[in-house]
Amino acid sequence: MAWMHGVTTYQWLVLFVAWLGWVFDAMDATIYAIVLHPALHELLQAGATGGEVTSEQIGWYGGIVFSVFLIGWALGGIGFGMAADYFGRTKTLIATILIYAVFTGLAALAQEWWHLAIYRFLTALGVGGEWAAGAAIVAETWPEEKRSRAAGILQSAWAFGFFIAAGCNLLLKDSGWRMLFLIGILPAFVALLVRRWVKEPERWVQAHEREPRSAHTSWLHLVELFRPSLRRDTLIGSTLAFVAVFGVWGATNWAPTLIRGMPDLQGQDSAALAEKVSYAIMALNAGALFGYLGFGPLAERFGRRPVFGLMCLGSLILLPATYFVPHSYAEVLLLLPVLGFFNNGIFSGFPIYLPELYPTRLRATGSGFCFNAGRILASAAPFVTGWLVTMLGSFNNAASTIALIYLLGLAILPFATETKGRPLPE
């Protein structure tokens, strides 16, 4: 393709390693959504909950663990974003990959639901930090005019991670949920590739030499995100990320539970249900993959703001449609890819847009803060969904109500800075 002309082997290598880290990041993040029902059913039954475990209990405790995970993701993204500006992109990338891999594996040892919550919190610290470091290193290594394409490819890794998680679930459907968590430790090997192949971006090296860092100045740079010249970008970037995360974790990631509730799947054994869930996740992420890869070219042509608007509007419509219209498993499979295009595709905008808002010395800090600060508020989304299930009587009603969050995204976009055609700030 013409747009690939002039990209060096090393630039492709950097993108591949960051992409691979994000693939396994996504895989480890997805594992919980896949095993939520059987894992919590076993852990709650073993605990002192009393009686038969109900779907309402699974929704409640599942929402708590989801929320804890998102808080960890937010703290990791902000903290390791500052670390990436202070210590360097590659060192931070290595540390975060090791963190999320090791603690995903340790989740297999959980004996109570709160054990699982602790392990997921620690996993999330690495998941959030890996994105901040990876997005910065790709943005600073690739040519200006090809950066949006590279960022779209980077975000496509999330769909591949979903596919791998679903594939592992198919292969290990008779092995239990603990084995799936154990598989999550494998990404630790990616850290070796980062250490061997990837060096610090020249932009970061030059900025670091111009302005030597200390831990104190790193915290001051976090404050700088709210100086008058950057305040609006920081607030709008954080709000957009909040909308996207609230929507995807508050609704889309309950898709496995939606599948298990389809009338034509009732009475099937756990292995058959696990297989159906895996195919549904693959369908969702087939659409998401097109969304991830499509955001970059669309943003190059029409601008960043219009494409964010398209994704918000599509999600606002498709979420209720997906949860209310289908009455069979086959009908869900038809709608999930379309939902995935919008609801997940919006995330490709963040590695494109957020690094374009900040100078090199603040890039990872700013990108990490925006992408994750809103996540602290969005951490309430799974909890809110669980509460709405108990109030409204079904996941369908709850997820459809969550879709209203996209109205906020549409409302703030007119005030966002358009960065199309601008060079990366130094």
PATOR-648846 format. One record per residue (C-alpha): x, y, z; residue number from 1; residue in three letters. Coordinates in steps of 0.2 Angstrom, whole numbers. Example, Ala and Ser with C-alpha at 12.3 -4.5 7.8 and 13.67 -1.06 7.14 Angstrom:
2
X, Y, Z, nr, rest
62, -22, 39, 1, ALA
68, -5, 36, 2, SER
END
This chain:
426
X, Y, Z, nr, rest
0, 0, 0, 1, MET
6, 18, -4, 2, ALA
5, 24, 14, 3, TRP
18, 11, 19, 4, MET
31, 18, 8, 5, HIS
46, 25, 18, 6, GLY
42, 16, 34, 7, VAL
59, 9, 41, 8, THR
61, -9, 47, 9, THR
65, -2, 65, 10, TYR
48, 8, 65, 11, GLN
39, -8, 60, 12, TRP
48, -17, 74, 13, LEU
43, -4, 87, 14, VAL
25, -5, 81, 15, LEU
25, -24, 82, 16, PHE
32, -26, 99, 17, VAL
21, -12, 106, 18, ALA
6, -21, 97, 19, TRP
11, -38, 104, 20, LEU
11, -31, 121, 21, GLY
-6, -24, 119, 22, TRP
-12, -40, 111, 23, VAL
-8, -49, 127, 24, PHE
-14, -35, 138, 25, ASP
-31, -37, 130, 26, ALA
-31, -55, 132, 27, MET
-27, -54, 150, 28, ASP
-41, -41, 152, 29, ALA
-53, -51, 143, 30, THR
-51, -67, 152, 31, ILE
-61, -61, 167, 32, TYR
-76, -57, 156, 33, ALA
-76, -74, 149, 34, ILE
-75, -84, 165, 35, VAL
-85, -71, 176, 36, LEU
-100, -83, 177, 37, HIS
-91, -99, 181, 38, PRO
-78, -92, 192, 39, ALA
-89, -82, 203, 40, LEU
-102, -96, 204, 41, HIS
-88, -107, 211, 42, GLU
-81, -94, 222, 43, LEU
-97, -88, 229, 44, LEU
-104, -105, 232, 45, GLN
-88, -109, 242, 46, ALA
-90, -93, 252, 47, GLY
-102, -89, 266, 48, ALA
-115, -83, 254, 49, THR
-128, -96, 259, 50, GLY
-140, -105, 247, 51, GLY
-139, -106, 228, 52, GLU
-129, -93, 219, 53, VAL
-141, -82, 209, 54, THR
-138, -71, 193, 55, SER
-141, -56, 204, 56, GLU
-127, -61, 215, 57, GLN
-115, -64, 201, 58, ILE
-120, -47, 193, 59, GLY
-117, -38, 210, 60, TRP
-100, -46, 214, 61, TYR
-95, -46, 196, 62, GLY
-98, -28, 195, 63, GLY
-87, -25, 210, 64, ILE
-73, -35, 203, 65, VAL
-75, -26, 186, 66, PHE
-75, -9, 195, 67, SER
-59, -13, 206, 68, VAL
-51, -18, 189, 69, PHE
-55, -1, 181, 70, LEU
-48, 8, 196, 71, ILE
-32, -1, 195, 72, GLY
-31, 2, 177, 73, TRP
-33, 21, 180, 74, ALA
-20, 22, 193, 75, LEU
-8, 11, 183, 76, GLY
-11, 22, 168, 77, GLY
-8, 38, 177, 78, ILE
7, 32, 187, 79, GLY
16, 23, 174, 80, PHE
12, 37, 161, 81, GLY
23, 48, 173, 82, MET
36, 34, 174, 83, ALA
37, 33, 155, 84, ALA
41, 52, 155, 85, ASP
53, 50, 169, 86, TYR
62, 33, 167, 87, PHE
59, 31, 148, 88, GLY
46, 22, 137, 89, ARG
55, 5, 135, 90, THR
59, 2, 154, 91, LYS
41, 6, 158, 92, THR
34, -5, 144, 93, LEU
44, -20, 151, 94, ILE
39, -17, 169, 95, ALA
20, -16, 165, 96, THR
20, -31, 154, 97, ILE
28, -41, 168, 98, LEU
15, -35, 181, 99, ILE
0, -39, 171, 100, TYR
6, -56, 166, 101, ALA
11, -62, 183, 102, VAL
-4, -56, 192, 103, PHE
-16, -64, 179, 104, THR
-8, -80, 182, 105, GLY
-9, -78, 201, 106, LEU
-28, -76, 199, 107, ALA
-29, -94, 196, 108, ALA
-26, -96, 215, 109, LEU
-41, -87, 221, 110, ALA
-52, -95, 234, 111, GLN
-64, -81, 238, 112, GLU
-72, -68, 227, 113, TRP
-61, -54, 235, 114, TRP
-45, -64, 231, 115, HIS
-50, -62, 213, 116, LEU
-53, -44, 215, 117, ALA
-36, -41, 223, 118, ILE
-27, -50, 209, 119, TYR
-37, -41, 195, 120, ARG
-33, -24, 203, 121, PHE
-14, -28, 202, 122, LEU
-16, -35, 185, 123, THR
-24, -19, 180, 124, ALA
-10, -8, 186, 125, LEU
1, -16, 172, 126, GLY
-13, -15, 159, 127, VAL
-16, 3, 161, 128, GLY
3, 7, 161, 129, GLY
7, -3, 146, 130, GLU
-5, 7, 135, 131, TRP
3, 24, 140, 132, ALA
21, 18, 137, 133, ALA
16, 9, 121, 134, GLY
6, 24, 113, 135, ALA
20, 36, 117, 136, ALA
34, 26, 109, 137, ILE
24, 22, 93, 138, VAL
19, 41, 91, 139, ALA
37, 46, 94, 140, GLU
45, 33, 82, 141, THR
34, 34, 67, 142, TRP
34, 47, 53, 143, PRO
22, 62, 56, 144, GLU
11, 59, 41, 145, GLU
9, 40, 45, 146, LYS
6, 41, 64, 147, ARG
-13, 39, 64, 148, SER
-12, 23, 54, 149, ARG
1, 16, 66, 150, ALA
-10, 21, 81, 151, ALA
-25, 12, 73, 152, GLY
-14, -4, 70, 153, ILE
-8, -3, 88, 154, LEU
-26, -2, 94, 155, GLN
-31, -17, 83, 156, SER
-21, -27, 95, 157, ALA
-36, -26, 107, 158, TRP
-47, -36, 95, 159, ALA
-33, -49, 92, 160, PHE
-31, -51, 111, 161, GLY
-50, -54, 112, 162, PHE
-48, -68, 98, 163, PHE
-34, -76, 108, 164, ILE
-44, -76, 124, 165, ALA
-59, -83, 115, 166, ALA
-48, -96, 107, 167, GLY
-40, -101, 123, 168, CYS
-57, -103, 131, 169, ASN
-62, -115, 116, 170, LEU
-47, -125, 118, 171, LEU
-48, -126, 137, 172, LEU
-67, -126, 139, 173, LYS
-66, -143, 149, 174, ASP
-51, -137, 159, 175, SER
-60, -125, 170, 176, GLY
-58, -106, 173, 177, TRP
-42, -107, 183, 178, ARG
-32, -114, 168, 179, MET
-37, -99, 158, 180, LEU
-30, -87, 171, 181, PHE
-14, -98, 171, 182, LEU
-12, -95, 152, 183, ILE
-12, -77, 155, 184, GLY
6, -77, 162, 185, ILE
13, -81, 145, 186, LEU
15, -62, 139, 187, PRO
29, -61, 151, 188, ALA
40, -67, 137, 189, PHE
36, -51, 127, 190, VAL
45, -41, 140, 191, ALA
61, -50, 134, 192, LEU
58, -44, 116, 193, LEU
56, -26, 122, 194, VAL
72, -27, 131, 195, ARG
82, -34, 117, 196, ARG
74, -25, 102, 197, TRP
67, -8, 107, 198, VAL
77, 8, 111, 199, LYS
71, 24, 118, 200, GLU
64, 36, 105, 201, PRO
76, 50, 100, 202, GLU
62, 63, 104, 203, ARG
62, 57, 122, 204, TRP
81, 56, 124, 205, VAL
83, 74, 118, 206, GLN
69, 80, 129, 207, ALA
76, 71, 144, 208, HIS
93, 79, 140, 209, GLU
86, 96, 139, 210, ARG
77, 94, 155, 211, GLU
84, 82, 168, 212, PRO
70, 74, 178, 213, ARG
67, 71, 197, 214, SER
52, 63, 205, 215, ALA
47, 80, 211, 216, HIS
46, 88, 194, 217, THR
37, 73, 187, 218, SER
22, 77, 199, 219, TRP
24, 95, 194, 220, LEU
21, 90, 176, 221, HIS
5, 81, 181, 222, LEU
-1, 98, 187, 223, VAL
5, 106, 171, 224, GLU
-9, 97, 162, 225, LEU
-21, 109, 169, 226, PHE
-12, 125, 165, 227, ARG
-23, 137, 154, 228, PRO
-15, 132, 138, 229, SER
-18, 113, 141, 230, LEU
-33, 113, 153, 231, ARG
-47, 112, 140, 232, ARG
-38, 98, 130, 233, ASP
-35, 88, 146, 234, THR
-53, 89, 152, 235, LEU
-61, 85, 135, 236, ILE
-48, 71, 132, 237, GLY
-52, 64, 149, 238, SER
-71, 65, 147, 239, THR
-70, 57, 130, 240, LEU
-60, 42, 137, 241, ALA
-73, 41, 152, 242, PHE
-87, 40, 139, 243, VAL
-79, 26, 129, 244, ALA
-73, 16, 145, 245, VAL
-90, 18, 154, 246, PHE
-99, 12, 138, 247, GLY
-88, -3, 134, 248, VAL
-86, -9, 152, 249, TRP
-104, -5, 158, 250, GLY
-112, -14, 143, 251, ALA
-102, -23, 130, 252, THR
-91, -33, 142, 253, ASN
-107, -41, 149, 254, TRP
-110, -49, 132, 255, ALA
-105, -66, 138, 256, PRO
-119, -65, 151, 257, THR
-131, -59, 137, 258, LEU
-127, -75, 127, 259, ILE
-129, -86, 142, 260, ARG
-147, -79, 144, 261, GLY
-153, -83, 126, 262, MET
-169, -93, 127, 263, PRO
-162, -106, 114, 264, ASP
-147, -109, 124, 265, LEU
-155, -114, 140, 266, GLN
-152, -131, 146, 267, GLY
-135, -133, 137, 268, GLN
-120, -139, 148, 269, ASP
-106, -128, 153, 270, SER
-94, -133, 140, 271, ALA
-107, -130, 126, 272, ALA
-111, -113, 133, 273, LEU
-92, -109, 134, 274, ALA
-91, -113, 116, 275, GLU
-105, -101, 111, 276, LYS
-98, -87, 122, 277, VAL
-81, -89, 113, 278, SER
-90, -87, 96, 279, TYR
-99, -72, 101, 280, ALA
-84, -63, 108, 281, ILE
-75, -67, 91, 282, MET
-90, -60, 82, 283, ALA
-90, -44, 93, 284, LEU
-71, -42, 90, 285, ASN
-72, -45, 71, 286, ALA
-82, -29, 70, 287, GLY
-71, -21, 83, 288, ALA
-56, -25, 72, 289, LEU
-63, -15, 57, 290, PHE
-67, -1, 69, 291, GLY
-49, 0, 75, 292, TYR
-41, -1, 58, 293, LEU
-54, 11, 51, 294, GLY
-53, 25, 63, 295, PHE
-36, 30, 57, 296, GLY
-40, 32, 38, 297, PRO
-57, 40, 43, 298, LEU
-48, 53, 54, 299, ALA
-35, 57, 41, 300, GLU
-49, 61, 29, 301, ARG
-62, 69, 40, 302, PHE
-53, 74, 56, 303, GLY
-53, 67, 73, 304, ARG
-69, 75, 80, 305, ARG
-81, 69, 67, 306, PRO
-75, 51, 68, 307, VAL
-77, 52, 87, 308, PHE
-94, 58, 84, 309, GLY
-98, 44, 72, 310, LEU
-92, 31, 85, 311, MET
-103, 39, 99, 312, CYS
-118, 40, 89, 313, LEU
-117, 22, 82, 314, GLY
-114, 15, 100, 315, SER
-129, 25, 107, 316, LEU
-140, 16, 94, 317, ILE
-132, -1, 93, 318, LEU
-131, -5, 112, 319, LEU
-150, -5, 115, 320, PRO
-153, -14, 98, 321, ALA
-140, -28, 103, 322, THR
-148, -31, 120, 323, TYR
-166, -29, 115, 324, PHE
-169, -35, 97, 325, VAL
-162, -52, 96, 326, PRO
-172, -67, 103, 327, HIS
-160, -80, 98, 328, SER
-141, -84, 98, 329, TYR
-140, -82, 79, 330, ALA
-148, -65, 79, 331, GLU
-135, -59, 93, 332, VAL
-121, -65, 82, 333, LEU
-127, -54, 68, 334, LEU
-128, -38, 78, 335, LEU
-112, -40, 89, 336, LEU
-100, -36, 75, 337, PRO
-109, -20, 71, 338, VAL
-109, -15, 89, 339, LEU
-90, -19, 90, 340, GLY
-86, -8, 76, 341, PHE
-93, 7, 85, 342, PHE
-92, 3, 104, 343, ASN
-74, -4, 103, 344, ASN
-68, 5, 87, 345, GLY
-69, 22, 96, 346, ILE
-53, 17, 106, 347, PHE
-42, 19, 91, 348, SER
-45, 37, 92, 349, GLY
-35, 39, 109, 350, PHE
-18, 33, 103, 351, PRO
-20, 44, 88, 352, ILE
-28, 60, 97, 353, TYR
-21, 61, 114, 354, LEU
-2, 61, 110, 355, PRO
-6, 75, 98, 356, GLU
-11, 86, 112, 357, LEU
5, 87, 122, 358, TYR
23, 91, 120, 359, PRO
36, 77, 122, 360, THR
40, 81, 140, 361, ARG
22, 78, 144, 362, LEU
16, 66, 131, 363, ARG
15, 50, 141, 364, ALA
9, 59, 157, 365, THR
-4, 68, 147, 366, GLY
-10, 53, 137, 367, SER
-9, 42, 152, 368, GLY
-19, 54, 162, 369, PHE
-33, 58, 150, 370, CYS
-35, 39, 145, 371, PHE
-36, 34, 163, 372, ASN
-42, 48, 174, 373, ALA
-60, 46, 167, 374, GLY
-58, 28, 170, 375, ARG
-58, 31, 189, 376, ILE
-76, 38, 187, 377, LEU
-80, 24, 174, 378, ALA
-75, 11, 186, 379, SER
-92, 14, 193, 380, ALA
-99, 7, 176, 381, ALA
-99, -12, 180, 382, PRO
-105, -8, 198, 383, PHE
-119, 3, 191, 384, VAL
-124, -11, 178, 385, THR
-125, -23, 192, 386, GLY
-136, -12, 202, 387, TRP
-147, -8, 187, 388, LEU
-149, -27, 185, 389, VAL
-156, -28, 202, 390, THR
-167, -13, 199, 391, MET
-173, -16, 181, 392, LEU
-173, -35, 182, 393, GLY
-161, -39, 167, 394, SER
-144, -36, 159, 395, PHE
-154, -31, 144, 396, ASN
-162, -16, 152, 397, ASN
-146, -11, 162, 398, ALA
-135, -11, 147, 399, ALA
-147, -1, 136, 400, SER
-148, 12, 150, 401, THR
-129, 13, 151, 402, ILE
-129, 18, 132, 403, ALA
-135, 35, 137, 404, LEU
-118, 40, 142, 405, ILE
-114, 42, 123, 406, TYR
-124, 58, 123, 407, LEU
-111, 66, 134, 408, LEU
-98, 62, 121, 409, GLY
-108, 70, 107, 410, LEU
-111, 85, 118, 411, ALA
-93, 89, 122, 412, ILE
-85, 86, 104, 413, LEU
-89, 103, 98, 414, PRO
-77, 110, 111, 415, PHE
-63, 98, 107, 416, ALA
-47, 103, 98, 417, THR
-45, 97, 80, 418, GLU
-27, 90, 77, 419, THR
-29, 84, 59, 420, LYS
-14, 89, 49, 421, GLY
-4, 96, 64, 422, ARG
14, 90, 68, 423, PRO
17, 81, 85, 424, LEU
21, 95, 97, 425, PRO
39, 96, 103, 426, GLU
END
